[in-house]
Protein backbone atom coordinates (compact mmCIF):
# COMPACT_ATOMS: atom_id res chain seq x y z
CA UNK A 1 0.00 0.00 0.00
CA UNK A 2 2.77 2.53 0.79
CA UNK A 3 2.49 5.76 2.66
CA UNK A 4 0.16 8.59 1.77
CA UNK A 5 1.27 12.21 1.54
CA UNK A 6 0.04 14.56 4.21
CA UNK A 7 -2.17 17.16 2.59
CA UNK A 8 0.33 19.93 3.30
CA UNK A 9 -0.61 23.62 3.22
CA UNK A 10 -4.28 22.74 3.68
CA UNK A 11 -6.35 25.59 5.14
CA UNK A 12 -9.79 24.08 4.43
CA UNK A 13 -10.97 27.37 2.93
CA UNK A 14 -12.17 25.74 -0.29
CA UNK A 15 -13.61 22.55 1.24
CA UNK A 16 -14.11 21.81 4.91
CA UNK A 17 -13.91 18.05 4.39
CA UNK A 18 -11.10 16.46 2.40
CA UNK A 19 -11.69 12.95 3.74
CA UNK A 20 -12.24 11.52 0.26
CA UNK A 21 -8.93 12.89 -1.01
CA UNK A 22 -7.13 11.79 2.15
CA UNK A 23 -8.52 8.27 1.77
CA UNK A 24 -7.65 8.27 -1.94
CA UNK A 25 -3.98 8.82 -1.11
CA UNK A 26 -4.10 6.25 1.69
CA UNK A 27 -5.53 3.47 -0.49
CA UNK A 28 -3.50 4.36 -3.55
CA UNK A 29 -0.05 4.81 -2.03
CA UNK A 30 2.61 5.14 -4.71
CA UNK A 31 0.02 4.72 -7.46
CA UNK A 32 -1.26 8.20 -6.57
CA UNK A 33 2.08 9.94 -7.12
CA UNK A 34 0.83 11.47 -10.40
CA UNK A 35 -1.99 13.11 -8.46
CA UNK A 36 0.23 15.06 -6.06
CA UNK A 37 0.10 18.78 -6.88
CA UNK A 38 3.07 20.19 -8.76
CA UNK A 39 4.52 23.67 -9.30
CA UNK A 40 2.94 23.53 -12.78
CA UNK A 41 -0.49 23.24 -11.16
CA UNK A 42 0.14 26.39 -9.13
CA UNK A 43 1.38 28.14 -12.28
CA UNK A 44 -1.85 27.14 -14.01
CA UNK A 45 -3.81 28.84 -11.21
CA UNK A 46 -1.69 31.95 -11.71
CA UNK A 47 -2.38 31.79 -15.47
CA UNK A 48 -6.16 31.44 -14.95
CA UNK A 49 -6.22 34.39 -12.56
CA UNK A 50 -4.06 36.54 -14.86
CA UNK A 51 -6.67 36.25 -17.62
CA UNK A 52 -8.99 38.56 -15.71
CA UNK A 53 -11.49 38.39 -12.95
CA UNK A 54 -12.11 34.71 -12.31
CA UNK A 55 -14.55 33.26 -9.82
CA UNK A 56 -13.58 30.48 -7.45
CA UNK A 57 -16.07 28.23 -9.22
CA UNK A 58 -14.46 28.89 -12.62
CA UNK A 59 -10.90 28.30 -11.43
CA UNK A 60 -11.92 25.20 -9.49
CA UNK A 61 -13.69 23.81 -12.56
CA UNK A 62 -10.77 24.50 -14.90
CA UNK A 63 -8.33 22.91 -12.47
CA UNK A 64 -10.59 19.89 -12.04
CA UNK A 65 -10.63 19.34 -15.81
CA UNK A 66 -6.83 19.61 -15.95
CA UNK A 67 -6.37 17.12 -13.09
CA UNK A 68 -8.89 14.46 -14.19
CA UNK A 69 -6.34 12.44 -16.17
CA UNK A 70 -3.97 12.29 -13.21
CA UNK A 71 -6.49 10.60 -10.90
CA UNK A 72 -6.31 6.83 -10.56
CA UNK A 73 -9.75 5.36 -11.36
CA UNK A 74 -9.59 2.22 -9.20
CA UNK A 75 -8.28 4.15 -6.19
CA UNK A 76 -11.06 6.74 -6.65
CA UNK A 77 -13.69 4.02 -6.70
CA UNK A 78 -12.29 2.37 -3.59
CA UNK A 79 -11.91 5.64 -1.67
CA UNK A 80 -15.46 6.70 -2.60
CA UNK A 81 -16.85 3.33 -1.48
CA UNK A 82 -14.99 3.54 1.85
CA UNK A 83 -15.69 7.21 2.62
CA UNK A 84 -19.18 7.62 1.17
CA UNK A 85 -20.41 4.06 1.70
CA UNK A 86 -21.72 3.74 -1.86
CA UNK A 87 -20.51 2.45 -5.21
CA UNK A 88 -20.26 5.28 -7.74
CA UNK A 89 -19.79 5.16 -11.50
CA UNK A 90 -16.11 5.62 -12.42
CA UNK A 91 -16.66 9.11 -13.83
CA UNK A 92 -18.34 10.32 -10.63
CA UNK A 93 -15.68 8.91 -8.32
CA UNK A 94 -12.90 10.46 -10.40
CA UNK A 95 -14.74 13.79 -10.58
CA UNK A 96 -15.17 13.92 -6.80
CA UNK A 97 -11.49 13.20 -6.18
CA UNK A 98 -10.48 15.66 -8.91
CA UNK A 99 -12.50 18.52 -7.44
CA UNK A 100 -11.00 17.95 -3.99
CA UNK A 101 -7.56 17.77 -5.58
CA UNK A 102 -8.28 21.08 -7.33
CA UNK A 103 -9.34 22.59 -4.00
CA UNK A 104 -6.05 21.46 -2.47
CA UNK A 105 -4.10 23.07 -5.34
CA UNK A 106 -5.94 26.36 -4.73
CA UNK A 107 -5.10 26.21 -1.04
CA UNK A 108 -1.44 25.56 -1.86
CA UNK A 109 -1.51 28.53 -4.25
CA UNK A 110 -2.82 30.71 -1.46
CA UNK A 111 -0.19 29.49 1.00
CA UNK A 112 2.47 30.41 -1.58
CA UNK A 113 0.99 33.90 -2.01
CA UNK A 114 -0.30 33.36 -5.56
CA UNK A 115 -3.96 34.00 -4.68
CA UNK A 116 -6.06 35.12 -1.72
CA UNK A 117 -9.01 32.93 -0.69
CA UNK A 118 -11.90 33.87 1.52
CA UNK A 119 -13.59 31.08 3.49
CA UNK A 120 -16.86 30.01 1.86
CA UNK A 121 -18.42 29.43 5.27
CA UNK A 122 -17.85 30.45 8.85
CA UNK A 123 -17.15 27.98 11.66
CA UNK A 124 -20.00 27.72 14.15
CA UNK A 125 -19.30 28.64 17.75
VOMI-841999 format. One record per atom (N, C-alpha, C): residue number from 1; x, y, z; atom name. Coordinates in Angstrom, 2 decimals, always signed. Each point is the difference from the previous one (the first is absolute). Layout:
N
- num;x;y;z;atome
- NUM;X;Y;Z;CA;
...
! end
This chain:
125
- num;x;y;z;atome
- 1;+0.81;-1.18;+0.00;N;
- 1;-0.81;+1.18;+0.00;CA;
- 1;+0.86;+1.26;+0.00;C;
- 2;+1.06;+0.09;+0.79;N;
- 2;+0.85;+1.18;+0.00;CA;
- 2;-0.57;+1.08;+0.90;C;
- 3;+0.75;+1.07;+0.11;N;
- 3;-0.46;+1.08;+0.86;CA;
- 3;-0.71;+1.06;-0.83;C;
- 4;-0.89;+0.73;+0.64;N;
- 4;-0.73;+1.04;-0.70;CA;
- 4;+0.59;+1.35;+0.38;C;
- 5;-0.01;+0.95;-0.94;N;
- 5;+0.53;+1.32;+0.33;CA;
- 5;-0.95;+0.74;+0.92;C;
- 6;+0.56;+0.74;+0.92;N;
- 6;-0.84;+0.87;+0.83;CA;
- 6;-0.46;+1.13;-0.91;C;
- 7;-1.25;+0.38;+0.12;N;
- 7;-0.50;+1.09;-0.83;CA;
- 7;+0.55;+1.31;+0.55;C;
- 8;+1.25;+0.29;-0.35;N;
- 8;+0.70;+1.17;+0.51;CA;
- 8;-0.61;+1.29;-0.52;C;
- 9;+0.17;+1.06;+0.77;N;
- 9;-0.50;+1.34;-0.33;CA;
- 9;-1.52;+0.04;-0.18;C;
- 10;-0.69;-0.83;+0.73;N;
- 10;-1.46;-0.09;-0.09;CA;
- 10;-0.65;+0.92;+1.03;C;
- 11;-0.75;+0.98;-0.47;N;
- 11;-0.67;+0.95;+0.90;CA;
- 11;-1.49;-0.32;+0.18;C;
- 12;-0.53;-0.83;-0.87;N;
- 12;-1.42;-0.36;-0.02;CA;
- 12;-0.89;+1.20;-0.30;C;
- 13;+0.52;+0.95;-0.77;N;
- 13;-0.81;+1.14;-0.43;CA;
- 13;-0.86;-0.33;-1.22;C;
- 14;+0.45;-0.93;-0.82;N;
- 14;-0.79;-0.37;-1.18;CA;
- 14;-1.02;-1.08;+0.39;C;
- 15;+0.46;-1.05;+0.65;N;
- 15;-0.88;-1.06;+0.49;CA;
- 15;+0.32;-0.24;+1.47;C;
- 16;-1.01;-0.20;+0.78;N;
- 16;+0.19;-0.30;+1.42;CA;
- 16;+0.44;-1.44;+0.18;C;
- 17;-0.47;-0.88;-0.86;N;
- 17;+0.23;-1.44;+0.16;CA;
- 17;+0.77;-0.55;-1.20;C;
- 18;+1.22;-0.42;+0.25;N;
- 18;+0.82;-0.62;-1.04;CA;
- 18;+0.18;-1.50;+0.25;C;
- 19;-0.94;-0.61;+0.73;N;
- 19;+0.17;-1.40;+0.36;CA;
- 19;+0.07;-0.92;-1.21;C;
- 20;-0.69;+0.31;-1.07;N;
- 20;+0.07;-0.82;-1.20;CA;
- 20;+1.40;+0.05;-0.60;C;
- 21;+0.56;+1.19;-0.12;N;
- 21;+1.35;+0.13;-0.55;CA;
- 21;+1.04;-0.65;+0.91;C;
- 22;-0.17;+0.18;+1.29;N;
- 22;+0.93;-0.63;+0.96;CA;
- 22;-0.04;-1.52;-0.14;C;
- 23;-1.21;-0.55;-0.10;N;
- 23;-0.14;-1.45;-0.14;CA;
- 23;+0.55;-0.47;-1.35;C;
- 24;-0.22;+0.79;-1.03;N;
- 24;+0.54;-0.32;-1.33;CA;
- 24;+1.51;-0.22;+0.08;C;
- 25;+0.71;+0.92;+0.64;N;
- 25;+1.45;-0.15;+0.11;CA;
- 25;+0.39;-1.16;+0.89;C;
- 26;-0.80;-0.27;+1.04;N;
- 26;+0.29;-1.14;+0.87;CA;
- 26;-0.13;-1.32;-0.74;C;
- 27;-1.08;-0.18;-0.75;N;
- 27;-0.22;-1.28;-0.69;CA;
- 27;+0.88;-0.15;-1.22;C;
- 28;+0.39;+1.09;-0.59;N;
- 28;+0.76;-0.05;-1.25;CA;
- 28;+1.51;-0.10;+0.22;C;
- 29;+0.50;+0.59;+1.06;N;
- 29;+1.44;-0.04;+0.24;CA;
- 29;+0.77;+0.58;-1.17;C;
- 30;+1.02;-0.71;-0.43;N;
- 30;+0.87;+0.46;-1.08;CA;
- 30;-0.73;+0.19;-1.33;C;
- 31;-1.08;-0.74;-0.18;N;
- 31;-0.78;+0.13;-1.24;CA;
- 31;-0.59;+1.40;-0.16;C;
- 32;-0.10;+0.74;+1.09;N;
- 32;-0.59;+1.34;-0.04;CA;
- 32;+1.04;+1.09;-0.22;C;
- 33;+1.24;-0.36;-0.23;N;
- 33;+1.06;+1.01;-0.10;CA;
- 33;-0.27;+1.02;-1.12;C;
- 34;-0.65;-0.43;-1.07;N;
- 34;-0.33;+0.94;-1.09;CA;
- 34;-1.02;+1.04;+0.44;C;
- 35;-0.75;-0.30;+1.05;N;
- 35;-1.05;+0.90;+0.45;CA;
- 35;+0.50;+1.10;+0.93;C;
- 36;+1.19;-0.15;+0.53;N;
- 36;+0.53;+1.00;+0.94;CA;
- 36;+0.20;+1.32;-0.75;C;
- 37;-0.48;+1.10;+0.59;N;
- 37;+0.15;+1.30;-0.66;CA;
- 37;+1.45;+0.35;-0.31;C;
- 38;+0.19;+0.68;-1.11;N;
- 38;+1.33;+0.38;-0.46;CA;
- 38;+0.09;+1.52;-0.13;C;
- 39;+1.22;+0.52;-0.14;N;
- 39;+0.14;+1.44;-0.27;CA;
- 39;-0.76;+0.43;-1.26;C;
- 40;-0.08;-0.89;-0.99;N;
- 40;-0.74;+0.32;-1.23;CA;
- 40;-1.48;+0.22;+0.29;C;
- 41;-0.55;-0.70;+0.97;N;
- 41;-1.40;+0.19;+0.36;CA;
- 41;-0.22;+1.39;+0.59;C;
- 42;+0.93;+0.43;+0.84;N;
- 42;-0.08;+1.33;+0.60;CA;
- 42;+0.17;+1.07;-1.09;C;
- 43;+0.89;-0.25;-0.94;N;
- 43;+0.18;+0.93;-1.12;CA;
- 43;-1.27;+0.10;-0.84;C;
- 44;-0.70;-1.11;-0.14;N;
- 44;-1.26;+0.01;-0.75;CA;
- 44;-1.04;+0.87;+0.71;C;
- 45;-0.02;-0.05;+1.32;N;
- 45;-0.90;+0.88;+0.77;CA;
- 45;+0.36;+1.45;-0.28;C;
- 46;+1.30;+0.29;+0.04;N;
- 46;+0.46;+1.37;-0.26;CA;
- 46;-0.42;+0.43;-1.41;C;
- 47;+0.13;-0.89;-0.97;N;
- 47;-0.40;+0.30;-1.38;CA;
- 47;-1.51;+0.30;-0.07;C;
- 48;-0.81;-0.85;+0.63;N;
- 48;-1.46;+0.20;-0.04;CA;
- 48;-0.39;+1.34;+0.61;C;
- 49;+0.64;+0.35;+1.10;N;
- 49;-0.31;+1.26;+0.68;CA;
- 49;+0.47;+1.19;-0.85;C;
- 50;+1.13;-0.15;-0.66;N;
- 50;+0.56;+1.11;-0.79;CA;
- 50;-0.86;+0.36;-1.21;C;
- 51;-0.89;-0.89;-0.38;N;
- 51;-0.86;+0.24;-1.17;CA;
- 51;-1.16;+0.93;+0.31;C;
- 52;-0.08;+0.46;+1.23;N;
- 52;-1.08;+0.92;+0.37;CA;
- 52;-0.69;-0.47;+1.25;C;
- 53;-1.07;+0.64;+0.30;N;
- 53;-0.74;-0.34;+1.21;CA;
- 53;-0.59;-1.39;-0.15;C;
- 54;+0.43;-0.90;+0.87;N;
- 54;-0.46;-1.39;-0.08;CA;
- 54;-0.62;-0.40;+1.33;C;
- 55;-1.16;-0.60;-0.06;N;
- 55;-0.66;-0.45;+1.22;CA;
- 55;+0.67;-1.28;+0.51;C;
- 56;-0.21;-0.27;+1.28;N;
- 56;+0.51;-1.23;+0.58;CA;
- 56;-0.56;-1.20;-0.74;C;
- 57;-1.28;+0.05;-0.33;N;
- 57;-0.65;-1.10;-0.70;CA;
- 57;+0.67;-0.27;-1.36;C;
- 58;+0.30;+1.08;-0.74;N;
- 58;+0.64;-0.15;-1.30;CA;
- 58;+1.38;-0.62;+0.13;C;
- 59;+0.81;+0.54;+0.89;N;
- 59;+1.37;-0.51;+0.17;CA;
- 59;-0.02;-1.44;+0.49;C;
- 60;-0.87;-0.30;+0.94;N;
- 60;-0.13;-1.36;+0.51;CA;
- 60;-0.38;-0.97;-1.11;C;
- 61;-0.94;+0.41;-0.84;N;
- 61;-0.45;-0.83;-1.12;CA;
- 61;+1.11;-0.24;-1.02;C;
- 62;+0.71;+1.06;-0.34;N;
- 62;+1.10;-0.13;-0.98;CA;
- 62;+1.10;-0.90;+0.54;C;
- 63;+0.33;+0.17;+1.27;N;
- 63;+1.01;-0.86;+0.62;CA;
- 63;-0.45;-1.45;+0.03;C;
- 64;-1.26;-0.21;+0.36;N;
- 64;-0.55;-1.36;+0.04;CA;
- 64;+0.15;-0.68;-1.35;C;
- 65;-0.32;+0.69;-1.07;N;
- 65;+0.13;-0.56;-1.35;CA;
- 65;+1.45;-0.36;-0.30;C;
- 66;+0.92;+0.86;+0.41;N;
- 66;+1.43;-0.23;-0.25;CA;
- 66;+0.51;-1.21;+0.79;C;
- 67;-0.56;-0.23;+1.18;N;
- 67;+0.51;-1.05;+0.89;CA;
- 67;-0.66;-1.37;-0.21;C;
- 68;-1.12;-0.04;-0.71;N;
- 68;-0.74;-1.25;-0.18;CA;
- 68;+0.87;-1.17;-0.46;C;
- 69;+0.86;+0.23;-0.96;N;
- 69;+0.82;-1.08;-0.56;CA;
- 69;+1.08;-0.49;+0.94;C;
- 70;+0.25;+0.74;+1.07;N;
- 70;+1.04;-0.40;+0.95;CA;
- 70;-0.56;-0.77;+1.19;C;
- 71;-1.31;-0.21;+0.01;N;
- 71;-0.65;-0.71;+1.11;CA;
- 71;-0.16;-1.47;-0.36;C;
- 72;+0.42;-0.86;+0.89;N;
- 72;-0.08;-1.44;-0.19;CA;
- 72;-1.45;-0.46;+0.20;C;
- 73;-0.57;-0.62;-1.02;N;
- 73;-1.42;-0.39;+0.02;CA;
- 73;-0.29;-1.02;+1.10;C;
- 74;+0.77;-1.07;+0.07;N;
- 74;-0.32;-1.05;+0.99;CA;
- 74;+0.16;+0.51;+1.42;C;
- 75;+0.98;+0.85;+0.25;N;
- 75;+0.17;+0.57;+1.34;CA;
- 75;-1.16;+0.95;+0.32;C;
- 76;-0.48;+0.75;-0.99;N;
- 76;-1.14;+0.89;+0.21;CA;
- 76;-1.24;-0.79;+0.37;C;
- 77;-0.22;-1.09;-0.70;N;
- 77;-1.17;-0.84;+0.28;CA;
- 77;+0.06;-0.58;+1.41;C;
- 78;+1.18;-0.48;+0.37;N;
- 78;+0.16;-0.59;+1.33;CA;
- 78;-0.15;+1.05;+1.10;C;
- 79;+0.63;+1.15;-0.19;N;
- 79;-0.10;+1.07;+1.01;CA;
- 79;-1.45;+0.47;+0.14;C;
- 80;-0.70;+0.16;-1.12;N;
- 80;-1.40;+0.43;+0.05;CA;
- 80;-0.85;-1.03;+0.74;C;
- 81;+0.22;-1.27;-0.29;N;
- 81;-0.76;-1.07;+0.67;CA;
- 81;+0.25;+0.04;+1.51;C;
- 82;+1.27;+0.18;+0.40;N;
- 82;+0.34;-0.01;+1.42;CA;
- 82;-0.45;+1.25;+0.74;C;
- 83;+0.09;+1.16;-0.64;N;
- 83;-0.34;+1.26;+0.67;CA;
- 83;-1.50;+0.29;-0.08;C;
- 84;-0.59;-0.23;-1.17;N;
- 84;-1.40;+0.35;-0.20;CA;
- 84;-0.95;-1.17;+0.27;C;
- 85;+0.55;-1.22;-0.01;N;
- 85;-0.83;-1.17;+0.27;CA;
- 85;-0.86;-0.43;-1.17;C;
- 86;+0.32;+0.48;-1.21;N;
- 86;-0.77;-0.37;-1.18;CA;
- 86;+0.95;-0.28;-1.17;C;
- 87;-0.49;-0.77;-0.95;N;
- 87;+0.75;-0.24;-1.23;CA;
- 87;-0.43;+1.05;-1.02;C;
- 88;+0.96;+0.75;-0.51;N;
- 88;-0.28;+1.03;-1.00;CA;
- 88;+0.47;-0.45;-1.37;C;
- 89;-0.57;+0.56;-1.06;N;
- 89;+0.57;-0.23;-1.33;CA;
- 89;+1.43;+0.58;-0.01;C;
- 90;+0.85;-0.57;-0.83;N;
- 90;+1.40;+0.45;-0.08;CA;
- 90;+0.11;+1.51;-0.18;C;
- 91;-0.78;+0.55;-0.93;N;
- 91;+0.12;+1.43;-0.30;CA;
- 91;-0.34;+0.87;+1.21;C;
- 92;-0.96;-0.44;+0.81;N;
- 92;-0.38;+0.78;+1.18;CA;
- 92;+1.08;-0.06;+1.08;C;
- 93;+0.53;-1.19;+0.22;N;
- 93;+1.05;-0.16;+1.01;CA;
- 93;+1.22;+0.83;-0.37;C;
- 94;+0.40;-0.05;-1.26;N;
- 94;+1.16;+0.77;-0.45;CA;
- 94;-0.28;+1.49;+0.09;C;
- 95;-1.20;+0.42;-0.35;N;
- 95;-0.36;+1.42;+0.08;CA;
- 95;+0.04;+0.51;+1.44;C;
- 96;-0.49;-0.80;+0.94;N;
- 96;+0.02;+0.42;+1.40;CA;
- 96;+1.42;+0.13;+0.53;C;
- 97;+0.85;-0.94;-0.33;N;
- 97;+1.41;+0.09;+0.42;CA;
- 97;+0.67;+1.18;-0.69;C;
- 98;-0.27;+0.19;-1.28;N;
- 98;+0.61;+1.09;-0.76;CA;
- 98;-0.37;+1.37;+0.55;C;
- 99;-1.24;+0.18;+0.41;N;
- 99;-0.41;+1.31;+0.51;CA;
- 99;+0.64;+0.27;+1.36;C;
- 100;+0.16;-1.04;+0.82;N;
- 100;+0.70;+0.20;+1.27;CA;
- 100;+1.48;+0.26;-0.24;C;
- 101;+0.57;-0.68;-0.98;N;
- 101;+1.39;+0.24;-0.37;CA;
- 101;+0.18;+1.44;-0.49;C;
- 102;-0.94;+0.49;-0.78;N;
- 102;+0.04;+1.38;-0.48;CA;
- 102;-0.10;+0.98;+1.17;C;
- 103;-0.85;-0.31;+0.97;N;
- 103;-0.11;+0.84;+1.19;CA;
- 103;+1.32;+0.06;+0.76;C;
- 104;+0.67;-1.14;+0.09;N;
- 104;+1.30;-0.05;+0.68;CA;
- 104;+1.02;+0.86;-0.74;C;
- 105;+0.00;-0.07;-1.33;N;
- 105;+0.93;+0.82;-0.80;CA;
- 105;-0.25;+1.49;+0.27;C;
- 106;-1.26;+0.39;+0.06;N;
- 106;-0.33;+1.41;+0.28;CA;
- 106;+0.51;+0.41;+1.38;C;
- 107;-0.14;-0.88;+0.97;N;
- 107;+0.47;+0.32;+1.34;CA;
- 107;+1.53;+0.08;+0.06;C;
- 108;+0.67;-0.83;-0.77;N;
- 108;+1.46;+0.10;-0.11;CA;
- 108;+0.38;+1.32;-0.65;C;
- 109;-0.72;+0.38;-1.06;N;
- 109;+0.27;+1.27;-0.68;CA;
- 109;-0.15;+1.17;+0.96;C;
- 110;-1.00;-0.07;+0.85;N;
- 110;-0.16;+1.08;+0.98;CA;
- 110;+1.16;+0.02;+1.00;C;
- 111;+0.38;-1.16;+0.49;N;
- 111;+1.09;-0.08;+0.97;CA;
- 111;+1.31;+0.54;-0.59;C;
- 112;+0.14;-0.11;-1.31;N;
- 112;+1.21;+0.49;-0.68;CA;
- 112;-0.14;+1.46;-0.43;C;
- 113;-1.14;+0.62;+0.30;N;
- 113;-0.20;+1.41;-0.30;CA;
- 113;-0.44;+0.30;-1.42;C;
- 114;-0.42;-1.02;-0.74;N;
- 114;-0.43;+0.18;-1.39;CA;
- 114;-1.41;+0.60;-0.07;C;
- 115;-0.87;-0.44;+0.91;N;
- 115;-1.38;+0.48;+0.04;CA;
- 115;-0.39;+0.26;+1.45;C;
- 116;-1.14;+0.64;+0.18;N;
- 116;-0.57;+0.22;+1.33;CA;
- 116;-1.40;-0.59;+0.00;C;
- 117;-0.24;-0.94;+0.91;N;
- 117;-1.31;-0.66;+0.12;CA;
- 117;-0.73;+0.56;+1.20;C;
- 118;-1.31;+0.07;-0.12;N;
- 118;-0.85;+0.31;+1.13;CA;
- 118;-0.76;-1.29;+0.34;C;
- 119;-0.16;-0.29;+1.28;N;
- 119;-0.77;-1.21;+0.35;CA;
- 119;-1.41;+0.10;-0.58;C;
- 120;-0.51;-1.13;-0.48;N;
- 120;-1.35;-0.04;-0.57;CA;
- 120;-1.06;-0.14;+1.08;C;
- 121;+0.42;-0.25;+1.22;N;
- 121;-0.92;-0.19;+1.11;CA;
- 121;+0.72;+0.45;+1.26;C;
- 122;-0.74;+0.18;+1.04;N;
- 122;+0.59;+0.39;+1.28;CA;
- 122;-0.20;-1.18;+0.97;C;
- 123;+1.00;-0.24;+0.82;N;
- 123;-0.10;-1.05;+1.02;CA;
- 123;-1.05;+0.39;+1.04;C;
- 124;-0.80;-0.92;+0.41;N;
- 124;-1.00;+0.27;+1.04;CA;
- 124;+0.68;+0.00;+1.37;C;
- 125;-0.44;+0.92;+0.86;N;
- 125;+0.46;+0.00;+1.37;CA;
- 125;+1.26;+0.68;+0.17;C;
! end
